[in-house]
Structures are given as structure tokens and as C-alpha cells.
Amino acid sequence: MLLLTANYADGAIRQRSRGMGPQRDDMLAMLRGFVKYDEQPGSLQHFAESARASTWSGDDAPYGPVALVLDQYLQEATISGTRR
């Protein structure tokens, strides 16, 4: 199982919700004890490498879920590196 979640990597932009505690900065903190692999890629190339590594990790025994946190701006980026 691959879990994808999103966050703004830039803390100045990210909304700071009350009650989230340290999870607002490290989205995977609450999952780290339950997933086999986690990553927060910082570029499209890094995302491709992380997706490949997470697939390999999750498919090897012992099996387990993997998680990736995608930066909001990374989701809007094109291959050329500019946003739409």
C-alpha cells in the first residue's frame, strides 16, 4: 500500500493548525512506527526516485505500507520546473 499525503514544505506558507503538534512540520511522524518506508521528496526527480524506492521496499518481504509526503508546490510543478 502506498500512502500519498501533501504539505507545504515551506513553514512560512504552511497553515499552523492548533492541535496538530509536531505533525504540522513532520507529516510522517504519526505514521513512522507503522510504515516500512517514508520520504518527503524535494524535487520531481527526487519524487521519481522515492516512488521507485517505496515500491521496491513495499514489495519486499516483510511486506508493509509505504508513505510519501508531496510538497504542494511540487504537485503543481511541470517537468521543466515551472508551475502552471
C-alpha positions in Angstrom: 0.0 0.0 0.0 1.3 3.4 -1.0 0.0 6.4 1.0 0.4 9.8 -0.5 -0.2 12.9 1.5 0.7 16.6 1.0 2.1 19.5 2.9 3.8 22.8 2.2 7.5 22.2 2.8 8.0 25.9 3.4 6.9 26.6 7.0 6.2 30.3 6.3 3.4 29.3 3.9 2.0 26.3 5.8 -1.0 27.0 7.9 -0.3 26.2 11.5 -3.4 24.4 12.8 -3.9 24.1 16.5 -3.8 20.6 17.9 -1.5 19.1 15.3 1.6 19.4 17.5 4.8 18.2 15.8 2.9 16.6 12.9 2.5 20.0 11.3 6.2 20.0 10.5 6.8 16.3 10.0 3.7 14.9 8.4 5.0 11.3 8.7 5.8 11.5 12.5 2.5 9.9 13.3 3.0 7.1 10.8 6.6 6.3 11.2 6.0 3.4 13.6 3.6 1.8 11.1 5.2 2.2 7.7 8.2 0.4 6.2 9.5 3.3 4.2 8.8 7.1 4.2 10.1 10.1 2.3 9.4 13.7 1.6 10.9 14.4 -1.9 12.0 17.9 -2.7 12.0 17.8 -6.5 10.3 15.9 -9.3 13.5 13.8 -9.9 13.6 13.0 -6.1 9.9 12.1 -6.3 10.6 9.6 -9.1 13.4 8.1 -7.1 11.3 8.0 -3.9 8.3 6.4 -5.7 10.6 3.7 -7.2 12.3 3.0 -3.8 9.0 2.9 -2.0 7.6 0.4 -4.5 10.6 -1.8 -4.1 10.6 -1.5 -0.3 6.9 -2.3 -0.1 7.1 -5.3 -2.4 10.0 -7.0 -0.5 9.2 -9.3 2.5 8.3 -8.4 5.2 5.6 -6.5 3.4 4.4 -3.2 4.7 2.9 0.1 3.8 5.0 3.0 2.5 4.3 6.7 2.6 5.4 9.8 0.7 4.7 13.4 1.6 4.5 15.6 -1.5 5.1 19.3 -1.3 2.2 21.4 -2.5 4.4 23.3 -5.0 6.0 20.1 -6.2 2.5 18.8 -7.2 2.0 21.9 -9.3 5.4 21.8 -11.0 5.9 20.7 -14.6 8.8 18.7 -15.8 10.5 21.9 -16.9 10.4 23.1 -13.3 7.8 25.8 -13.6 4.3 25.9 -12.1 1.2 26.3 -14.2 
